[in-house]
């Protein structure tokens, strides 16, 4: 039951991480223009993202323009695009595999070991997806901070951390946490969960030895006390009969009762 709860928690965390990664990938709030120095009072705010650059004016107008050429972009922006898209694809695959391998689903019901391995593989995919989305978020954060503190860069060219960086960082950590939970639940099932077997020669008790001839190998419990007592007396008679039959040597003649001929005539 604990592994099933871990699987559900890991699945929902991975799903939440994928949604956050999608939001961070699509929206343009990765870099926001800094209002410092001579740029402290301005009527225009610039936002940059992976796919577009937007301008917000004080009059309420909001305009966005996508990047015209992909090859003309910088190498770090192209790598960030690729890593975020790959992360989303791996998250979708992980959700599909988790739906097949979790205990609460009916898929792959006949193969317990295969089902647990599928759940563990989905956890590994969630871990990989979270790590891949963490790389561009961390790299962009580093670049923004380094550019902000450079004295030779004018104030109008400095940017601050956008909301998408925080969302992407939280989503990456949540995806990795969900994948870790799925992997842990898979390890618990492999160690002693769904594939567990009864030891000790079930249904025979531990240390009971080989049952003798004529002895009952299973016990039956009755809810009625009278039936339980009758069952115990019957078992005792069977054991006493088998013991007496074993103690008598083969071929030995039974002692005859006094006053009675064994031939049948008095």
N, C-alpha and C positions, 0 to 999 in steps of 0.2 A: 504493500500500500504506500510505503514511503517513496519507493521508486516511481510509482505512478504520479504522486503529487509533484515530485521533482521534474518529471517529464512535462506535466502540464505547465508548471511554472516556467521551465526553460523554453517551452514552445511559445507561450505568450510574451515572454521577454524578447525572444528572437523576432517575433512578429512586430512588436513595438519598436525594436531597433531598426528593422527594415523600413517601417513607415517613416521614422525620423531621418534615416539616411536618404530616403527618397525626397523628403521635404528639403533637406539641406542641399541635395544635388540640383533641384529644379530652381529654387529661389535665388535671386541675385545678391543676397545680403551677406556676402563673404567679406567684403571690404567696404567701409563707409568713410567718406571724407571727414577729416578731423577739423574741427573748428577751434583753431589755436592761433595765436599771434595776430597777424593782420587779417586772417581769415575767420576771426571769431564771430563777426556779424556778416552773414551772407544770406542771399536769397535762394541759393541753389545748393542742393546736397547730391553728391554723386555716390552711386552704389555699383560695385562690381561683383560679378559672379562667374560661374564656370561657363555659362552659355550666353550671357548678355550683360550689357552695361546700362544702367538706368539713371535718370536725372529727376529729382523731385524739386519743384519750385515752390516758393512760399505762397503763390497764388492757388496752389492745390493741383496743379498740373503734374502728371506723372508719365514720363515717356521712357520707353525702353528700346534698345536697339541691339539686335543679336550681332555676334561677331561674323563679319562677312566671309573671312577665309580661315579655315581651320589650320592650314599649313603656315599661315602668317603669324599664328599665336606662338607664345613662348613655350619652350619645352616643358617647363614645370606645369603650365596650365594644361597642356595636352596630356601629360601623365596623370594629373589630377582627374581629368575627365575619364580617362580609361580606367583608373582604379575605382572610382565611384560607380561606374557602370558595371564593372566586373563584380563589385561588392553586392550590388542589387541583384544581379543574375544568380550569384551563389546563395543569396538569402532566399530567393524564390525556390531554388532547388532544395535548400535545406527545409523549407516549410513543407514542400511536397513529400520529401522523405520522412519527415517527422510525423506527418499525417498517416503514413504507412506503418511506421515502426512503433508508435506509442501504444501502450497497453489498453487505452480507452477506445481504440479503434478496432474494427473487425477485419481489417486487411491483414493478410499473412497470418491468420489465426492458427493454422496447423503447424507452423514452423516457429517455435519459440525462440530458438537460438538465432535464426535469421532475422526475426523481428527485432530482437534487442540489438543486433549488429546494425541494422538499418537506422535505428534511433541514435546509436552512437555515431554513425557516419553523418547524420544530420547535425548533431552537435559539433562535429569537427568542421562542417561547412559553415556553421554560424560563427565559430571562432575565426575561421579564415576570412569571412566576409567582414567581421568587425575589425580585424587587423588591417585589412586592405583599405577600409574607409578611414581608419585612424591615421594612415600615412599622409594623405593629402591635407587633412585637417591640421595635423601637427606642422607639416611643412609650410602651409600658408600662414599659420599663426606665427611661426618663426620669422618668416619673411616680412610680415607686417610690423612686428615688433622691432626687427633690425632696421627697417627703413624709417620707422618713426623716430628713432634715436640718432639717426645720422645728421650731423650738423650741416652738411653741404646740400641737403635736400630742402627745397623751399616748402613753406607751410602749406601752400595750395596743393602740393603733390603728396602730402602725407595722409595716410589712411589709418583708421582704427579697426579693431576687431568687430566683425559683424555678428548678427544673431545666428547666422547659419553655421558659423564655426563652433559656437556653443552647442547648438543642436546636433551637429555632426559628431562632436566629441562625446556627448552623452549617449547618442545612438550607438556609436561604436562600442562603448563600454557595456551598454545594455546587451547588445548582440553577443559580445564575448562572454558575458555572465550567463546568458541563456544557453549558449553552446556548452559552457562548462557544466551546467546543471544536467543537460542531456547526456553528456559523456559520463558524469558521475553516476547517473541512474543506470546507464548501460553497464558500467563496471559492477554495480551492486547486483544486478540481475545475473551477470556472468559468475559472480562469486558465490551466490546462494539465493537467488531469487526465483525466477520462473523455472529454471532448469533443475530445481532441487529434487533429489531422489531420497526415498526412505532407506536407511541403512539397517544392518543387523538382521538380514534375512526376513524381511517383512513378508507375511504376517506372523512369523514365529518370533517369540520374545528373545531378547539378548541373553546369551548364556544358557539357554534352555536345553541345548543339546538336540539330538535327533529324536523325534517322538517314536515311542515303541509301537508295536503292532496292536491294533485294536483301540489305541488311545485317540481321543479327539484332538485335532490340531488347531482348532479355533474355538473360541469361547463366545457364548451368546448371553446377552443380558436382557432380562425380562423386566418390564415395568411392574408386573404383578408379583408380589412377594411369594405367593403360593406356587406360581409357575417357576420362579427362580429356585425355590427349595426342591421342587420336583426335578428340575434340571441338574442340580447339584447331586441329588441321590442317584440319578441315572448315571451320571459321570462316575460316581464312586463305585457303583456296581460293575460298570464296564472295566474300571481299573482293577478291581479285585478279581474279576473273572480272568482277565488277561494275565494277572500275576499268578493265579493258581494254575493256569494252563501252561505257563512257562516253567513252573517249579516241578511239574510232573514229568518224569523221564519218558521218552518215547518207547512204546512197547510194553510198559509196565502194566500189570493187571491191577484193577481197582479192588480194594478190599471189600469183600462181601459182608452184608449185614448178618448178624447172628440169627440162626434158624431159617436161613433161606439159601437154597441151592442155586448156584450160578447157572445150572442147566435149565432152570425154570420149573423143576419139580421139587416138591417138598419131601 
